[in-house]
Structure formats: C-alpha cells, structure tokens
Amino acid sequence: MSGAALGLEIVFVFFLALFLLHRYGDFKKQHRLVIVGTLLAWYLCFLIVFILPLDVSTTIYNRCKHAAANSSPPEGSNMTGLHATATPIPSQHPCFKPWSYIPDGIMPIFWRVVYWTSQFLTWILLPFMQSYARSGGFSITGKIKTALIENAIYYGTYLLIFGAFLIYVAVNPHLHLEWNQLQTIGIAAANTWGLFLLVLLLGYGLVEIPRSYWNGAKRGYLLMKTYFKAAKLMTEKADAEETLEDVMEEVRKVNESIKYNHPLRKCVDTILKKCPIEYQEKMGRNMDDYEDFDEKHNTYPSEKSLVKLHKQVIYSVQRHRRTQVQWQILLEQAFYLEDVAKNETSATCQFVHTFQSPEPENRFIQYFYNPTVEWYWECLLRPWFYRVLAVVLSIFSVIVVWSECTFFSTRPVLSLFAVFIQLAEKTYNYIYIEIACFLSIFFLSICVYSTVFRIRVFNYYYLASHHQTDAYSLLFSGMLFCRLTPPLCLNFLGLTHMDSSISHQNTQPTAYTSIMGSMKVLSFIADGFYIYYPMLVVILCIATYFSLGTRCLNLLGFQQFMGDNDMTSDLVDEGKELIRREKRKRQRQEEGENRRREWKERYGHSREDSTRNRNVHIDPKESNFSEMSTNRSTSKYTRANNRTERDRIELLQDAEPLDFNAETFTDDPLESESGRYQPGGRYLSMSRSRIFDDV
C-alpha cells in the first residue's frame, strides 16, 4: 500500500475539482485557457487539503522510528543487570508502518511542486489571464497589452510588501541575506496576506454555516427568503435587460455606420458574433452591404471605442443570460417550497407536485424515491436532520474558536485539536490520526471555501451555479484559493502543534512545514502576527452572529434579508406576488397544452381519415379545375369557414384566456397548432409579417 493512498487521493481530488468547475463554469463557451487555469488552481488547493493528513501520519511514524533508533543500545555492547532494563529496546516502540505511509523523499518534492505552482498561478498567471479574459481587444496583442497595463499596479502593490520585509532583514544586523532567507521572506509575505483574508472568511463561515442549516429546517423562513430573493432578482433581471437593450442599440448604430468595406468591419463582425441570435437577425435584415463608406463626410467610431463596446457586449450578454437562468431556478425552488408547505398537512402521506418536472426522471430514482418516501423525507425527516447537523457543526465551530485562542499554549496544552492528536500519537493509531486530521482541516476548508462561493462583490465577482459564472469570477476564485490554502494548512498545523515553531519542540517537522523554512527570520511575524492575529476570529464570530455586516449593508442601501426590517417585509410581499403571477402563467400554459392534447386525441384521427378519403375520391381530370376554383373562392369563404369551425370547437371546450401582457394577439385562440402558442402565455398573430411590431 506504499504510495497507493497518495495516488488514489490525487485521482479523486482531480475529479472533485472537475465536477465543481463543471457546475459553475461552462466548458463549451468559455476559453480553454480559462478552464485549464481555474481547474489547476482548484485542483492544487484541494489536493493540499486532502494530502496533508497523510503527511501528518507519516511524520508521526518517522518520529517514532527516530525515537526507537535513538533509544536502542549500540551494537556489540554487553549491557546487563540494571542498565539493560533501564534502557528501552526497540520492541517497546510499536513503530509499524501506517497503511498510507509515503516513502521518504516523495513528500518534500511533492509539496515543493504543488506550493510553488500554486504561487505562480495566484501571483502571476491568473491575474494576467483575468485581465486578458475581461479585455475587449480584437487581437491577441491588444489583449496582452491591456492585461499588462492593468496588472502593473497590481504587481507593484505586492512588490512593495515584499520590499518592506526585505528592508527589515537588510537593516537588522543579526541577519544576513541568503537565498533561503529570501525564499522565507517571500513565503512569509504571501502567507501574511493570506492569513489576513483567512481569518475574515473563517469568522464568517464558523457562524453562518451552522446557522444556515438551522434555518434550513424552518420552511416558513426559507419561503420568505426565497420571496425576498425573487424581488431582488427581478430588479436585477430588469436592469440587465435594460442594459442589454442600450448596448444593442449602440451596436446597431455602429453596424449601420461601418459598412462591409471599412477597415474596422472585422471588429464589428466580431462584436456581432457575441450578440444574442435574435439581435443578430434584426441587425442583419437592416444591413445594406452594397453601400460604400465615405471617409470625408461621415464620422466613424475609433478602434478604442469599439474595444470598449466589445467589452460592454460581453459583460451585458453574460449578465442577461445569468439572470434569466437564475430566475427560472428560483421559480422552481419557490414552487417546490410551496408544495412542501401544502403537503405537510396531507393525510395520504403522498407528496403531490403542483407542476411536473419537464425532464423525465431516472427510473431507478423514481422507484426508490417515490411520493411516499419524498413526503417522509421533506415533511418529517429533513428538518430534524438539518437541526442535528446544525448542532454538530456548532460544536465544531466552538472547538475551532477555542483552539484559535489557545493554540500557542504548550504547557498545558489547551488546543483541543492538539489534545486529540497527541492522545492518538501515544497509541500510534494512524487511522484515527488521519480521520481526525481530515475532519478538522475539512471543516476549516468548508468554512473558508464556502464563504468564497457565497460572497459577491457587486457584479464583478459572483460565483453562480448552473454554468453561469463568467471567466473573470472563475479566475478570481482560483486566485483566492491559492492564497488562502497555504496559511490555512499552516494554521491547522499550529492548532495541532505539529508545527515546531508553535510547539517549540525539537522534533521532526512535517514535510509541508519543511518547505516553508524557518519563520524565525521574521520574528515579529512568527511570534507576533501568526500567534495573536487569529484571536480576532472571536470578534468576527460575534459580529456575524448579530448580523452586524448585514445591518451595515442595509444602512448603506444594499437590501439584505432581515426579519425585523420594513424594507425586507415589502420585498417579501413583492416577491410573493411575482411568484404568484408566474405560477398562474404556468398553470394557464399547462391547461392550454392539456386541452390541445385532448382535442388532438379526440378529433385528430377522424379529421385525418376524412381528409384522406376526400382526397382519394377526387377525379384527376378535375384537379386543375378544383385548384383554380379554390384559389378564386378562398377570399370569399375563408372567414365563414373559420367562424363555423371555431363555433363548433367552442362547443366542445372552453376557449383559452388571453394574456393581455402579451406582445401580439390573435382573433382566434384556437387556430392551428403550428407556431400558435408561445411560453409565458403569448400568442402569435395570424399574419406572418407581424404588422404590430412597430406599434
């Protein structure tokens, strides 16, 4: 099993990162380099979290082996009597290899490659790719130039931090600059910035994750929050549609002014390819490719303005598509929560859906997750499961907060993580050590990474599921992961006293801490910032518990969900009305489809048979005459036939109610099925020319 566990985890973590990236990114539409860069960043960060417990168990085994070698008597010595019994023999040390033992020399090389690759990504490659992907340039050279200019200030900021540490070491007479010390200074600068962000995100996640599961057991709370999200999302959706219309109007003007033989026409064609298909068709119909441009009399936009317009088109189209998809997903969530509220009082113990899923479910899922099982899970078991999970996560959060405030104390050992690991180390229970380490660092990672997925910086950084995250946000998340993971692992090793700079013991360090170098080069960082700054997590947890950040955002005008706020109540009522409107619209749509299906099943076959029999009895000699007479009498009898047919149909079924919010109308809602009905209760007119488009 030597090295097998390492190989299995490497493969498992790769597919985990690929699954998450597929959920948030879009492999078909986004650039290959963006997908590869983000996947590599996520993969390396997740790999560090999963492999670190194996490094801890291997280090404990190496310590045991080293202690056994030092305590064994030298070869050839004849020690008898009291001296023979006073010295322990190797058999007293249960130094058996753990099942996940990694051979010597592999872990240092592995950590060095993973760490420096992640640092190269977060400080050099990903920021450059981020600016490159957001650029509106039409050539590779133009995008590279824009990316270099945007990152000049970015790189200068971090060079300033590194320069401050460098000056400190140069001025200190007790320190001499060497390559290892310069490497340690760079690592310390990166980890200091990462630890600053880590404590902020950790303090939020330690409180918000247990509270989210506790509130998840409250159906009324979830439904009100969904209504609140619907009201906010509708505002964002309307704003995105308005922005897209304005940008498309600018594109239309540019498209009409720059003709086919203009030097900038290729740039315009590139912009048009990024526009939605319906706008491309409208602009293509009004384009006259045979008209030449006149450089003397007409004013044309510059290439710089086209670059800016290209950037606006990419942003507005992506935002519009994201809000449309999120609106549909939010509607499904609201409908499902309303179904759960209705089914809680059901006496049949059968879960009944208001709307059936448009996609057919798997037969295996239908067999095991039938309506009875769904009712017991959604109405009875799920709330209690969420409450128990919230209590367990709250206990973990308390343990983390206590350990963050006491991990620097080695005598006595107050950190609970260190107590658990040291108790297992005495019995050399490697499986328990790895499970305890994995659960601890996994919980810390969930608290930090979930906050990264939840936070939203206006519309510049926003991780949206269902393939709706743009390239800029994906790359930015990869940068955050690469910056947060190394200080997260160092913080975990400090909590467990596996870091010798924290425990102040002359023991063999882990392979991960060995590549970090000795932080004693910067004593005020190792003995000051790394020790006392994590204690601020207590203040952040208290602020999160009382929702101080949410209240501050409300005061600044950014509406947040709060139960005791008048603005929240107004938005909840507005969202509730929006959900009701969409529900009525979908119900009318399903009723219309059902009536058309019934009509087709009842009278579709009889009409086809009668039409077939009538065509069979027509004389071939009279076919020309019948065609001529049909053409002459069409205008005379069409209206009368339509009226008779409509009256006969209305006797059989009710007419479909009209949606007066629709863009176009028809005199007869029961016309032929082809192209008549549109989603959302809209009907097309009888004329194909759409005579009301200009109204």
Secondary structure as UniProt FT lines:
FT   TURN            2..3
FT   HELIX           4..24
FT   TURN            27..29
FT   HELIX           32..71
FT   TURN            75..76
FT   HELIX           81..86
FT   HELIX           90..92
FT   TURN            99..100
FT   TURN            104..105
FT   HELIX           106..120
FT   HELIX           121..125
FT   HELIX           126..134
FT   HELIX           140..171
FT   TURN            173..174
FT   HELIX           179..216
FT   HELIX           219..257
FT   TURN            260..261
FT   TURN            263..264
FT   HELIX           265..274
FT   HELIX           277..285
FT   TURN            289..290
FT   TURN            295..297
FT   HELIX           303..343
FT   TURN            344..345
FT   HELIX           363..368
FT   HELIX           371..376
FT   HELIX           377..381
FT   HELIX           382..406
FT   TURN            407..408
FT   TURN            410..413
FT   HELIX           416..427
FT   HELIX           430..454
FT   STRAND          456..457
FT   TURN            458..460
FT   STRAND          461..462
FT   TURN            465..467
FT   HELIX           471..495
FT   TURN            496..497
FT   HELIX           500..503
FT   HELIX           511..516
FT   HELIX           519..521
FT   HELIX           523..524
FT   HELIX           525..529
FT   HELIX           530..532
FT   HELIX           533..536
FT   HELIX           537..545
FT   TURN            546..547
FT   HELIX           548..555
FT   TURN            556..557
FT   TURN            563..564
FT   HELIX           566..616
FT   HELIX           620..622
FT   HELIX           623..652
FT   TURN            660..661
FT   TURN            669..670
FT   TURN            674..676
FT   STRAND          677..678
FT   TURN            679..681
FT   STRAND          682..683
FT   TURN            688..689
FT   TURN            691..694
//
